[in-house]
Amino acid sequence: MNKIIQQFQQYAVLRSIIYIIAGILVIFYPQQFTKGIVYLIAGYVAILGLMNLFSTYRLKKETGYYGFEMIIGVLLLIAAIAILALARPLLTILTVFLGILIALNGCLRIAQGFNLKKMDQSYLGWLFYGALLIGGGLLLMFNAIASIMTLFGSLLIFMGISEIVGYFQIKRNLN
């Protein structure tokens, strides 16, 4: 169990910095942040499609035959266009998905609290933190309104601060 905790702690400070920066961006620029996510996902899918088409082109030059990558490439390009066209409904789905991820993170924090209890360490903060994350995640899942991004940004900042606190708490306990 200690090995799992050590692996999780390995990138805790980096995760916390990313959480805090993303949280601040979400609070101050909620619409740009959500549009940026949609464009980022569409761009990534389009790049994958283009890479598959390039792979097909090289295969055609070498063998004279088209590969399965051509179909995948075309489908990925169509998917990228669909992501851009359906950004609004996807945004609602994204909010639900983010809520699920935050609620799952809360469940993990509660489990971490119970593991700390077994090791006779302070654990109530982790249980409280996990419960807050579960509540915030459920709120995100069931309230897909524009102001929900402010809640999401606040949760990210809170998660970042908690990651830093947890990092130093576990580091102190392991020494």
Buried (B, 14 or more C-beta within 10 A) or exposed (E): EEEEBEEBBEEBBEBBEBBBEBBBBBBEBBEEBBEEBBEEBBEEBBEBBBBBBEBBBEBEEEEEEEBEBBEBBBEBBEBBBEBBEEBEEBBEEBBBEBBBBBBEBBEBBBEBBEBBBEEEBEBEBBBEBBBBBBBBBBBBBEEBEEEBBBBBBBBBBBBBBBBBBBBEBBEEEEE
